[in-house]
Amino acid sequence: MAQKLRAIVVNFFTSDGKFSFIKVGTQLVVLSALVLGLVAFVGSNKTVTLNVDGKVSSVQTFGGTVEQVVKSANVELHPADRVSPALDSRVANGSVINVNMAKAVKVSLDGAEKTVSTTAQDVAGLVTQLGVASASELSVPKNAQLAVDGSFVAISTPKTVSIIADGKAKKTTTTAASVGEVLKDAGIRLAAADRTSQPAHAPVVNNMVIKVSRVVGKTTTVTEKVAFQTLTADSDTLPKGKEKVTQAGVPGETTLTYKLVLVDGREASRTLVSKTTTREPVTEKITVGTKEEPKPAPAAAEAETEAESGNTGAAAPAMMNVAMWDKIAQCESGGNWSTNSGNGYYGGLQFDVQTWIGSGGGAYAPNASQATKAEQIDIANHVYAERGLQPWGCGWAASS
């Protein structure tokens, strides 16, 4: 073995068996070049840490700049990507290169959707970039990684909301996205018929007022009077204009059933459900006299005066119940027995023309204001005998 090695060395430095300085020099040059090349090769090879959106890898590279290292790692860069250090920076063994890829993230911010370009790695970084409150409600965890394309994040920022329900009002801060969620978080249960001032799916906005109206249905019954009819019949056995009630009228009765809708305890609507007649009305029957009575002839002077005033001059019988009629007249007309205010009622006891004529007053005058006090009291006594004080609104004054 030693002899073989000796032969190789002799052959390396000799030519035709003779030591040659030329050959020795040439071989040394070649050997030096090989050594220097090996040193250069070893010196340009570096180990670099590459962090692409949180994915860390160790890269062996001969690249001298950040851009060369990234390209050698087959990472495709876009203008919006963020690289640190800068692409033209020199790298050394042990260098760390961070690459944050630009991402198109669809963001729903308080119900308004838009696409945001970001180089943040995760949702937390996106929230910081948008500058929204850290207490905002997120549809995904803050540490969720963002994809280059296709990520979606819904963000609901804190808002002040006023809730009015069940007679109480309160303010609350919420990150709920919809009115329905706000009410649920507040512990307010809604029945099927209840109403809210905003739909349950409506997005929440700051300073919103949500009113809850409680709606309840119930039934109720009401009893109402049914007016009776009045029938009149002529009779020649009674003096003309005199009336006699032969059958008193009695109101009927009807029971009505209603369906009510109450909103916060107050009636909002009512619908008639049923109507039942529980008592039929009784028709009132009145006999009206048609018998003509002779009229006494008045004295000539009185006849002339009374003809001018519209009074027939017929003599009135002696007055009865004068004190009672004075009290009623004081209430009805202020005690003015000749008043005619144009309201359709005449005289101290305020007869209408139909009642005056129908009770025989036509024998004295066309209306009560043209009759004397005695004549008006006479007719009033006729009415009183048949119908009591019911025709007079001031009938109560008789007992005062």
C-alpha positions as CSV (number, residue, x, y, z in Angstrom):
1,M,0.0,0.0,0.0
2,A,2.8,2.4,0.9
3,Q,4.5,1.6,-2.3
4,K,1.4,2.4,-4.4
5,L,1.0,5.7,-2.6
6,R,4.6,6.5,-3.2
7,A,4.2,5.7,-6.9
8,I,1.1,8.0,-7.2
9,V,3.1,10.9,-5.6
10,V,6.1,10.3,-7.8
11,N,3.8,10.2,-10.9
12,F,2.0,13.4,-9.7
13,F,5.3,15.4,-9.5
14,T,7.5,13.8,-12.2
15,S,7.6,13.6,-15.9
16,D,9.2,10.6,-17.6
17,G,10.6,9.6,-14.3
18,K,12.2,13.0,-13.6
19,F,11.0,15.6,-11.1
20,S,9.3,18.5,-13.0
21,F,8.7,21.9,-11.4
22,I,6.4,22.8,-14.2
23,K,4.1,19.9,-13.5
24,V,4.3,20.5,-9.8
25,G,3.2,24.2,-10.3
26,T,0.3,23.2,-12.6
27,Q,-1.0,20.6,-10.2
28,L,-0.9,23.1,-7.3
29,V,-2.9,25.6,-9.3
30,V,-5.6,23.1,-10.0
31,L,-5.6,21.9,-6.4
32,S,-5.9,25.5,-5.1
33,A,-8.9,26.2,-7.5
34,L,-10.6,23.1,-6.2
35,V,-10.1,24.1,-2.6
36,L,-11.3,27.7,-3.2
37,G,-14.4,26.5,-5.1
38,L,-15.3,24.2,-2.2
39,V,-14.9,27.0,0.3
40,A,-17.0,29.3,-1.8
41,F,-19.7,26.7,-2.2
42,V,-19.8,26.1,1.6
43,G,-19.8,29.8,2.3
44,S,-22.8,30.7,0.1
45,N,-25.1,28.0,1.4
46,K,-27.4,29.4,4.2
47,T,-30.2,28.2,6.5
48,V,-33.0,30.7,6.6
49,T,-36.3,30.6,8.6
50,L,-39.3,31.5,6.4
51,N,-42.6,32.4,8.0
52,V,-45.5,32.6,5.6
53,D,-48.8,33.6,7.3
54,G,-47.7,31.7,10.4
55,K,-46.4,28.6,8.6
56,V,-42.8,28.4,9.6
57,S,-40.2,26.4,7.6
58,S,-36.4,26.1,7.5
59,V,-35.0,26.8,4.0
60,Q,-31.5,25.9,2.7
61,T,-30.6,28.5,0.1
62,F,-27.8,30.1,-1.8
63,G,-29.8,33.2,-2.5
64,G,-28.3,36.5,-1.4
65,T,-31.5,38.6,-1.0
66,V,-34.8,38.1,0.6
67,E,-36.5,38.1,-2.8
68,Q,-34.2,35.3,-4.1
69,V,-34.9,33.2,-1.0
70,V,-38.7,33.6,-1.2
71,K,-38.6,32.7,-4.9
72,S,-36.4,29.7,-4.3
73,A,-39.0,28.6,-1.8
74,N,-41.7,28.7,-4.5
75,V,-43.7,31.4,-2.7
76,E,-45.6,33.5,-5.3
77,L,-45.8,37.2,-4.2
78,H,-48.3,39.8,-5.2
79,P,-48.0,43.6,-5.0
80,A,-50.2,43.8,-1.9
81,D,-48.3,41.2,0.1
82,R,-46.2,42.4,3.0
83,V,-42.6,41.0,3.3
84,S,-40.2,41.8,6.1
85,P,-37.3,42.5,5.7
86,A,-37.6,44.3,2.3
87,L,-37.2,42.2,-0.8
88,D,-33.8,43.7,-1.6
89,S,-32.4,43.1,1.9
90,R,-29.4,40.8,2.2
91,V,-29.8,37.6,4.1
92,A,-27.3,35.7,6.2
93,N,-27.3,32.4,7.8
94,G,-30.0,32.2,10.4
95,S,-32.0,35.1,9.0
96,V,-35.8,35.2,9.5
97,I,-38.1,36.2,6.7
98,N,-41.8,37.0,7.4
99,V,-44.3,37.0,4.5
100,N,-47.9,38.2,5.1
101,M,-50.0,37.4,2.1
102,A,-52.7,39.8,1.0
103,K,-56.2,38.4,1.6
104,A,-59.6,39.4,0.4
105,V,-62.0,38.9,3.4
106,K,-65.7,39.4,3.2
107,V,-66.7,41.4,6.3
108,S,-70.3,42.0,7.6
109,L,-69.9,45.0,9.9
110,D,-73.2,45.6,11.8
111,G,-75.1,44.2,8.8
112,A,-73.2,46.2,6.1
113,E,-71.2,43.9,3.9
114,K,-67.9,44.8,2.2
115,T,-64.7,43.1,1.0
116,V,-61.6,44.1,3.0
117,S,-58.0,43.6,1.8
118,T,-55.7,42.7,4.7
119,T,-52.3,41.1,5.4
120,A,-53.4,40.1,8.9
121,Q,-52.9,36.4,9.6
122,D,-55.9,35.9,11.8
123,V,-59.3,37.5,12.8
124,A,-57.7,39.4,15.7
125,G,-55.4,41.2,13.3
126,L,-58.3,42.0,11.0
127,V,-60.3,43.5,13.9
128,T,-57.4,45.6,14.9
129,Q,-57.0,46.8,11.3
130,L,-60.6,47.8,11.1
131,G,-60.4,49.7,14.4
132,V,-63.6,48.3,15.9
133,A,-64.1,47.8,19.6
134,S,-62.4,44.8,21.0
135,A,-65.6,43.8,22.8
136,S,-67.4,43.3,19.4
137,E,-69.2,40.1,18.8
138,L,-67.4,37.9,16.1
139,S,-68.8,35.1,14.0
140,V,-65.5,33.2,14.3
141,P,-62.8,33.0,17.0
142,K,-60.2,35.7,17.1
143,N,-57.4,33.2,16.6
144,A,-59.0,31.8,13.4
145,Q,-56.6,32.0,10.5
146,L,-57.6,33.9,7.4
147,A,-57.4,32.3,4.0
148,V,-56.1,34.1,1.0
149,D,-59.6,34.0,-0.5
150,G,-63.0,32.9,0.7
151,S,-62.9,34.0,4.4
152,F,-66.0,35.6,5.9
153,V,-66.3,37.4,9.3
154,A,-69.4,38.9,10.8
155,I,-68.7,41.7,13.3
156,S,-71.3,43.2,15.6
157,T,-70.1,46.2,17.6
158,P,-71.5,47.2,21.0
159,K,-74.6,49.4,20.8
160,T,-76.8,51.2,23.4
161,V,-80.4,50.1,23.1
162,S,-83.6,51.1,25.0
163,I,-86.2,48.4,25.7
164,I,-89.7,49.3,26.7
165,A,-91.8,46.3,27.8
166,D,-94.4,45.4,30.5
167,G,-94.6,49.0,31.7
168,K,-90.8,49.3,32.3
169,A,-88.0,51.0,30.3
170,K,-84.3,50.1,30.5
171,K,-81.1,50.8,28.6
172,T,-78.6,48.1,27.8
173,T,-75.4,47.7,25.8
174,T,-75.5,44.8,23.4
175,T,-73.5,43.2,20.6
176,A,-76.5,41.2,19.4
177,A,-77.0,41.5,15.6
178,S,-80.8,41.5,15.5
179,V,-83.8,42.8,17.5
180,G,-84.9,39.2,18.3
181,E,-81.5,38.4,19.8
182,V,-81.6,41.6,21.9
183,L,-85.0,40.7,23.4
184,K,-83.8,37.1,24.0
185,D,-80.7,38.2,25.8
186,A,-82.9,40.6,27.9
187,G,-85.0,37.6,29.0
188,I,-88.2,39.0,27.3
189,R,-90.4,36.3,26.0
190,L,-92.9,37.1,23.2
191,A,-96.3,35.4,22.8
192,A,-97.5,34.7,19.3
193,A,-99.8,37.8,19.2
194,D,-97.3,40.2,20.8
195,R,-95.9,43.0,18.7
196,T,-92.6,44.8,18.6
197,S,-91.9,48.3,17.2
198,Q,-89.1,46.7,15.1
199,P,-89.2,43.3,13.3
200,A,-87.3,40.5,15.0
201,H,-84.9,40.2,12.1
202,A,-84.1,44.0,11.9
203,P,-80.4,44.8,12.5
204,V,-79.6,46.6,15.7
205,V,-78.3,50.2,15.5
206,N,-77.0,52.5,18.1
207,N,-79.6,54.3,20.3
208,M,-82.4,52.1,18.9
209,V,-85.7,52.0,20.9
210,I,-87.5,48.7,20.9
211,K,-91.1,48.7,22.3
212,V,-92.9,45.5,23.1
213,S,-96.7,45.6,23.0
214,R,-98.5,42.8,24.8
215,V,-101.6,41.7,22.8
216,V,-104.4,39.8,24.5
217,G,-107.8,38.7,23.1
218,K,-110.9,38.3,25.2
219,T,-114.7,38.3,24.9
220,T,-117.3,40.5,26.6
221,T,-121.1,40.8,26.6
222,V,-123.1,43.9,26.6
223,T,-126.9,44.3,27.1
224,E,-128.6,47.1,25.1
225,K,-132.1,48.4,25.1
226,V,-134.2,48.1,21.9
227,A,-136.5,51.0,21.3
228,F,-140.2,50.3,21.0
229,Q,-142.4,51.5,18.1
230,T,-145.4,53.8,18.5
231,L,-148.7,53.3,16.7
232,T,-151.4,55.9,16.6
233,A,-155.1,55.4,15.9
234,D,-157.9,58.0,15.4
235,S,-160.9,58.0,17.7
236,D,-164.1,60.1,17.4
237,T,-164.9,59.5,21.0
238,L,-162.1,61.7,22.2
239,P,-161.9,65.5,21.8
240,K,-159.9,66.5,18.8
241,G,-156.2,66.6,19.5
242,K,-156.5,64.7,22.8
243,E,-154.3,61.6,23.1
244,K,-154.7,58.5,25.2
245,V,-152.1,55.8,25.7
246,T,-154.0,52.5,25.4
247,Q,-150.9,50.3,25.6
248,A,-147.7,51.5,27.2
249,G,-144.5,50.8,25.2
250,V,-141.8,48.7,26.8
251,P,-138.2,48.6,25.4
252,G,-136.8,45.3,24.3
253,E,-133.4,43.9,25.3
254,T,-130.6,42.5,23.2
255,T,-127.4,40.8,24.4
256,L,-124.3,41.5,22.2
257,T,-121.1,39.4,22.4
258,Y,-117.9,41.1,21.3
259,K,-114.3,39.9,20.7
260,L,-111.9,42.4,22.1
261,V,-108.2,43.0,21.3
262,L,-106.3,44.6,24.2
263,V,-102.9,46.1,23.6
264,D,-101.0,46.7,26.9
265,G,-104.3,46.5,28.7
266,R,-106.1,49.0,26.5
267,E,-108.9,48.2,24.1
268,A,-107.6,48.5,20.5
269,S,-110.5,46.9,18.6
270,R,-113.8,45.1,19.1
271,T,-115.6,42.8,16.7
272,L,-119.3,41.7,17.0
273,V,-119.5,37.9,17.4
274,S,-123.1,37.4,18.1
275,K,-126.4,39.2,18.8
276,T,-129.3,37.7,20.7
277,T,-132.6,39.3,21.4
278,T,-133.5,38.4,25.0
279,R,-136.7,40.4,25.2
280,E,-138.9,41.7,22.4
281,P,-140.1,45.3,22.6
282,V,-143.7,46.1,23.3
283,T,-145.3,48.6,20.8
284,E,-146.9,51.7,22.4
285,K,-150.4,52.4,21.2
286,I,-151.9,55.8,21.3
287,T,-155.5,56.9,20.5
288,V,-155.8,60.4,19.1
289,G,-159.1,62.2,19.4
290,T,-160.9,63.6,16.3
291,K,-164.1,64.8,17.9
292,E,-164.7,68.5,17.4
293,E,-165.7,70.5,20.5
294,P,-167.8,73.7,20.2
295,K,-165.9,76.9,20.8
296,P,-167.4,79.5,23.1
297,A,-167.8,82.9,21.4
298,P,-165.4,85.5,23.0
299,A,-166.5,89.0,23.8
300,A,-166.1,91.4,20.9
301,A,-163.2,93.4,22.3
302,E,-161.4,90.3,23.6
303,A,-161.9,88.5,20.3
304,E,-160.4,91.4,18.3
305,T,-157.3,91.6,20.6
306,E,-156.8,87.9,20.8
307,A,-157.2,87.5,17.0
308,E,-154.3,89.9,16.5
309,S,-152.2,87.9,18.9
310,G,-153.1,84.5,17.4
311,N,-155.2,83.4,20.5
312,T,-158.6,82.0,19.6
313,G,-160.1,83.5,22.7
314,A,-161.4,80.2,24.0
315,A,-162.0,80.3,27.8
316,A,-159.6,78.2,29.9
317,P,-161.0,76.3,32.9
318,A,-159.8,77.2,36.4
319,M,-156.1,76.6,36.9
320,M,-155.0,73.5,38.7
321,N,-151.5,72.5,40.1
322,V,-150.4,76.1,39.6
323,A,-147.5,76.0,42.1
324,M,-146.1,72.9,40.4
325,W,-146.3,74.4,36.9
326,D,-144.7,77.6,38.1
327,K,-141.7,75.7,39.4
328,I,-141.4,73.7,36.1
329,A,-141.8,76.9,34.0
330,Q,-139.1,78.7,36.0
331,C,-136.7,75.8,35.0
332,E,-137.9,75.4,31.4
333,S,-138.2,79.1,30.4
334,G,-137.3,81.2,33.3
335,G,-141.0,81.7,34.0
336,N,-141.6,83.5,30.7
337,W,-145.1,82.2,29.6
338,S,-144.9,83.9,26.2
339,T,-141.4,83.0,25.1
340,N,-140.6,82.0,21.6
341,S,-136.9,81.5,21.2
342,G,-137.0,79.9,17.8
343,N,-135.9,76.5,19.0
344,G,-139.2,74.7,18.2
345,Y,-140.5,74.9,21.8
346,Y,-143.0,77.6,23.0
347,G,-144.4,79.1,26.1
348,G,-143.6,78.9,29.7
349,L,-143.7,75.0,29.8
350,Q,-141.9,74.7,26.4
351,F,-144.5,72.8,24.4
352,D,-143.5,71.7,20.9
353,V,-146.3,72.3,18.3
354,Q,-147.1,68.5,17.9
355,T,-147.7,68.0,21.6
356,W,-149.6,71.3,22.0
357,I,-152.0,70.6,19.1
358,G,-152.2,66.9,19.9
359,S,-153.3,67.7,23.5
360,G,-156.0,70.1,22.5
361,G,-154.0,73.3,22.6
362,G,-155.2,74.3,19.1
363,A,-158.5,75.3,20.7
364,Y,-156.6,78.2,22.3
365,A,-153.8,79.2,19.9
366,P,-151.5,77.8,17.1
367,N,-148.7,77.4,19.7
368,A,-148.2,77.8,23.4
369,S,-146.4,81.1,23.3
370,Q,-149.6,82.7,21.9
371,A,-151.8,81.2,24.7
372,T,-152.4,82.5,28.2
373,K,-150.8,81.1,31.3
374,A,-154.1,79.6,32.3
375,E,-154.5,78.0,28.8
376,Q,-151.0,76.5,28.9
377,I,-151.6,75.1,32.4
378,D,-154.9,73.5,31.2
379,I,-153.1,71.7,28.4
380,A,-150.2,70.8,30.7
381,N,-152.7,69.1,33.1
382,H,-154.2,67.1,30.2
383,V,-150.7,65.8,29.3
384,Y,-149.9,65.2,33.0
385,A,-153.0,63.1,33.4
386,E,-152.0,60.8,30.6
387,R,-148.2,60.7,30.7
388,G,-147.1,62.2,34.0
389,L,-144.1,64.6,34.1
390,Q,-142.1,62.4,31.7
391,P,-142.4,64.9,28.7
392,W,-140.7,67.7,30.7
393,G,-136.9,67.6,31.2
394,C,-137.5,69.9,34.2
395,G,-140.1,67.6,35.7
396,W,-137.9,67.1,38.7
397,A,-138.4,70.8,39.7
398,A,-142.0,69.9,40.7
399,S,-140.7,68.4,43.9
400,S,-138.0,71.0,44.6
